Amino acid sequence: MRIKAFSLLEVSVVLAIIGILSVAVLQGQKILFQAKIEKTAALINTLTTQVSLFQNQYGTNPGSENTSFESKGSMTENFWNQLSEAQLFNPKNKIPAIGGKIDIKNEKGSFYIVLTAENGKGILNSKDALKLTSKLESNASIKNGNGTNSCVNQNGEVNINNQEKSCIIEIEL
């Protein structure tokens, strides 16, 4: 009685095909994430342009209480509401393609757009944060997210070897 089985050549061909498909899927994921970084950079660049227009028109930052617009909540809520009321930005478009959220921070008289995860946690690893900031037209800096110090060291240098999502991006307005 003869046993039917796959030959070594047939098994090798199947393994080669599986290997090629897995490489293609991994490359596809990298390309998709790169597209998300591009889309997020475009969102932030558009937003900073719209904020500049708001500043020129109203003499202050959106979200501040020194505008003719009604303040209805937190600085971040007022930021989006005032940009929307000035017809400069649609708040429905405020979610970054890479996930997370955009917060507004006022520190020592300066306003910042902050790209972050919930509760101020990091949203990107160091390499992806560097990729994103290189595509931004405005003054952006990479910072450690809440509860971590693995993205930027004490000297302010970005830790290139950091693979965890511990970085946030701040853009000064």
Number of C-alpha atoms within 10 A of each C-alpha: 3 4 5 6 7 9 8 8 9 11 11 12 11 11 12 12 11 12 11 11 12 12 11 12 11 11 12 12 12 12 12 12 15 16 14 17 21 17 16 22 22 18 18 22 17 16 19 20 16 18 20 17 16 19 14 11 11 14 12 15 22 28 26 17 15 13 14 8 16 13 17 12 11 11 18 18 16 20 21 21 22 25 22 15 12 16 11 17 18 13 14 8 10 16 14 19 18 19 15 19 17 20 20 23 18 15 8 6 7 10 18 20 20 22 29 24 22 14 11 19 19 24 24 27 20 26 16 18 23 17 14 22 19 12 16 19 15 15 11 19 16 23 24 23 24 16 11 15 14 22 28 20 12 8 6 12 11 21 15 15 11 16 15 14 20 26 33 25 24 22 22 17 18
